Amino acid sequence: MRRANPARGPLALDLGLLLLRVAGGASMLVFHGWGKLTGGPDTWRRVGEAMGNLGLHAWPVVWGAAAAFAESLGALLVLVGLFTRPAAGLLAITMLVAALYHLNLPPASAGAGWQGASHALELLGVFLALALAGPGRFAIRR
């Protein structure tokens, strides 16, 4: 008689999604979102200017504030598993914009190119996976 492998069952999947949510949400909130959120309008303007890579040069403070709220409130929602899919979707879009910012920097600039964009691309993958898969069983709300 063959035994079921618990590492391949639904529990393992739910634990994996929990780990992805906690690691991705906490790191985004602590290392990215909180500083942007508390930085105020000057920080928001600087962050929002990245939208110029998409041809959107108006309202950089608004775009920067949106990124700050996505990276803080959105990260908190992902972390606890509440409205995970829409929050992770917004975070994925934010990380796409961040990656495009790094890819469009002049080559001699610090953080330019694929190496500079790699962290944003990694987080894009994390949040895109959560937007598609959902929070798993260990969440406040699916």
C-alpha positions as CSV (number, residue, x, y, z in Angstrom):
1,M,0.0,0.0,0.0
2,R,1.3,3.4,-1.0
3,R,1.2,6.3,1.5
4,A,0.1,9.7,0.5
5,N,2.9,12.2,0.4
6,P,1.8,15.1,2.7
7,A,4.3,17.4,1.0
8,R,2.2,17.2,-2.2
9,G,-1.3,17.6,-0.7
10,P,-3.6,20.6,-0.2
11,L,-2.0,21.4,3.2
12,A,1.4,21.9,1.6
13,L,-0.1,24.2,-1.0
14,D,-1.9,26.2,1.7
15,L,1.3,26.4,3.8
16,G,3.3,27.5,0.7
17,L,0.8,30.3,0.0
18,L,0.9,31.4,3.6
19,L,4.7,31.6,3.5
20,L,4.6,33.5,0.2
21,R,2.0,35.9,1.6
22,V,3.9,36.5,4.9
23,A,7.3,36.8,3.3
24,G,6.2,39.0,0.4
25,G,3.7,41.1,2.3
26,A,6.0,41.7,5.3
27,S,9.1,42.6,3.3
28,M,7.1,44.9,1.0
29,L,5.5,46.7,4.0
30,V,8.7,47.0,6.1
31,F,11.4,47.7,3.5
32,H,9.4,49.6,0.8
33,G,5.9,50.7,1.8
34,W,6.4,52.2,5.2
35,G,9.2,54.6,4.1
36,K,7.3,55.8,1.1
37,L,4.1,56.2,3.1
38,T,5.8,58.3,5.9
39,G,8.0,60.2,3.4
40,G,5.2,62.5,2.5
41,P,4.7,64.6,-0.7
42,D,8.4,65.0,-1.5
43,T,8.9,61.3,-1.5
44,W,5.7,60.7,-3.4
45,R,6.7,63.1,-6.1
46,R,10.0,61.4,-6.5
47,V,8.4,57.9,-6.7
48,G,5.6,59.1,-8.9
49,E,8.0,60.5,-11.5
50,A,8.7,56.8,-12.4
51,M,5.4,56.9,-14.3
52,G,7.1,59.1,-16.9
53,N,8.5,55.8,-18.2
54,L,4.9,55.0,-19.3
55,G,4.4,58.5,-20.7
56,L,2.4,59.7,-17.7
57,H,4.1,62.9,-16.6
58,A,1.1,64.6,-14.9
59,W,0.4,64.3,-11.1
60,P,3.6,62.6,-9.9
61,V,2.5,63.2,-6.2
62,V,-0.7,61.3,-6.8
63,W,1.1,58.4,-8.5
64,G,3.7,58.3,-5.8
65,A,1.0,58.3,-3.1
66,A,-0.8,55.5,-4.9
67,A,2.4,53.5,-4.9
68,A,3.0,54.2,-1.2
69,F,-0.5,53.1,-0.3
70,A,-0.2,50.0,-2.5
71,E,3.1,49.1,-0.9
72,S,1.9,49.6,2.6
73,L,-1.8,49.0,2.9
74,G,-1.8,46.5,0.0
75,A,1.1,44.6,1.6
76,L,-0.7,44.5,4.9
77,L,-3.8,43.1,3.2
78,V,-1.7,40.4,1.5
79,L,0.1,39.6,4.7
80,V,-3.1,38.8,6.6
81,G,-4.9,37.4,3.7
82,L,-7.7,39.9,3.2
83,F,-8.6,41.0,-0.3
84,T,-5.5,39.2,-1.4
85,R,-6.1,38.9,-5.1
86,P,-6.9,42.6,-5.7
87,A,-4.1,43.8,-3.3
88,A,-1.6,41.5,-4.9
89,G,-2.7,42.6,-8.3
90,L,-2.0,46.2,-7.4
91,L,1.3,45.3,-6.0
92,A,2.2,43.4,-9.2
93,I,1.4,46.5,-11.2
94,T,3.5,48.7,-8.9
95,M,6.4,46.3,-9.3
96,L,6.1,46.3,-13.1
97,V,6.4,50.1,-13.0
98,A,9.4,49.8,-10.7
99,A,11.1,47.3,-13.0
100,L,10.4,49.6,-16.0
101,Y,11.9,52.5,-14.1
102,H,15.2,50.6,-13.6
103,L,15.3,49.3,-17.1
104,N,14.9,52.8,-18.5
105,L,17.6,54.5,-16.4
106,P,20.7,55.6,-18.3
107,P,23.2,52.7,-18.4
108,A,25.8,54.4,-16.1
109,S,23.2,55.1,-13.4
110,A,23.2,53.2,-10.1
111,G,20.4,50.6,-10.3
112,A,20.1,50.6,-14.1
113,G,19.4,47.6,-16.2
114,W,18.3,44.1,-15.5
115,Q,20.4,43.8,-12.3
116,G,18.7,47.0,-11.0
117,A,15.3,45.7,-12.0
118,S,15.8,42.2,-10.6
119,H,14.3,42.8,-7.1
120,A,11.2,44.4,-8.6
121,L,10.9,41.5,-11.1
122,E,11.1,39.0,-8.2
123,L,8.4,40.7,-6.3
124,L,6.3,41.0,-9.5
125,G,6.5,37.2,-9.7
126,V,5.5,36.8,-6.0
127,F,2.5,39.1,-6.2
128,L,1.4,37.9,-9.6
129,A,1.4,34.3,-8.3
130,L,-0.7,35.4,-5.3
131,A,-3.1,37.4,-7.5
132,L,-3.7,34.2,-9.5
133,A,-3.7,31.6,-6.8
134,G,-5.4,33.5,-4.0
135,P,-4.5,33.5,-0.3
136,G,-4.9,29.8,0.5
137,R,-6.7,28.4,3.5
138,F,-4.8,30.2,6.2
139,A,-6.1,33.7,5.6
140,I,-8.5,36.0,7.2
141,R,-10.8,35.9,4.2
142,R,-10.5,34.3,0.8
